[in-house]
Amino acid sequence: MKKQRKSKVKDNTRIVVVTMSILFFLTITGFYLFNWYINIDIAKPSIESDYAVGRTTQIVADVKEENRTISEMLESVSSCVVGISKLKDNGGSVFLQDGSTKLGLGTGMIVSEDGYILTNEHVSGGKFSTCYVTLENGKNYTANVLWSDSDLDLSIIKINVRGLPYITLGDSDQVKIGEKVYAIGNPIGFEFQRTVTSGIISATNRTIKIEEEEKSSYLEDLIQTDATINPGNSGGPLINADGEVVGINSVKITSAEGIGFASPINIIKPILQSYLQTGEFEEASLGIYAYDKEVIPYLDNSIQIEDGIYVVDVVPNGAASNVGIMPNDIILRIDGKPLNKMTDLRSYIYTKKPEEEVTLQVWRRGIVTPVKIVLGRK
């Protein structure tokens, strides 16, 4: 019995000693770990670190570079913008103190180094007339109106000068709503020549009704912008952020602010290309009076069309009448090209010459018929 008791006491003593040793070891280990942890030097991030400062500096530099690039672009484009008047001042320049009222001052843009200039017809006057041009350097020239179209309110004029700076044409079919644009023109006179205003593309494919001298007309497929366009800006360029012309400034809504319109540049590209390559342009004609679905509601609310061009009238003995095209027909395609806007039809016809043949798909009373037609001369 005594031996068993002694054995139990030894076992208990051993357990106590082991337990105390483990606790002592854990205490010492914990103490050293705690001291090691609190002495760790944790570097706090500084808002003034090299990385942060460098990044901010880069952003500011980018903005400055962008602004400098835009300024240089606008300066370059402005050198291609001219003043135009149908009347000539005795002093020679159209940039008078009251030039917009006295001379009907408007704007144009140089589109070739040898003196072709694009503007509005109401600025330059009709075909075969003359107008007067003042360049950025102050020199003045008499210009001949080579081509004009009252339906588009566009014209091409020419001065006999070479080595001119000229503007770059963009693609108006690619403009997007919200895209940044700039308008350049001569809104009043000498003090405000080549004024630059900025804005965005507010809408595309707009149609507006123009009423002048008790006559109504329609400008179709226009680009709408909130860049300020004043009367003297007519004929000036509407350019994108790359300095490319996407439209020709035309009119503004006088009853509201921030609503201006420009004709899309693509409509006149084929005509310009013909003049630049051959020095002339022979305009072909279908011999119809037609509108797209954007204009038809102005004429007759009962007419509903989804696609195509609605024929309102035909020219007697013209190309269309000779093959039986009639009022109320709808032209859906030309040489397989779908037609949804009048600019689709106009720009395609401008690529053709008189006597060339095209094929139309014509809808009449529910039946679509292919019609071959030889273009006439306008």
Buried (B, 14 or more C-beta within 10 A) or exposed (E): EEEEEEEEEEEEEEEEEEEEEEEEEEEEEEEEEEEEEEEEEEEEEEEEEEEEEEEEEEEEEEEEEEEEEBEEBBEEBBBBBBBBBBEBBEEEBBBBEEBBEBBBBBBBBBBBEBBBBBBBBBBBBEBEBEBBBBBBEEEBBEBBBBBBBEEBBBBBBBBEBEEBBBBBBBBBEEBEEEBEBBBBBBBBBBEBBBBBBBBBBBEBBBBBEEEEEEEEEBBBBBBBBBBBBBBBBBBBBBBBBEBBBBBBBBBBEEEEEBBBBBBBBBBBBBBBBBBEEEEEBEBBBBBBBBBBBBBBEEEEEEBEBEBBBBBBBBBEEBBBBBBEBEEEBBBBBBEEEEBBBBBBBBBBBBEBEBEEEBEBBBBBEEEEEEBEBEBBEB
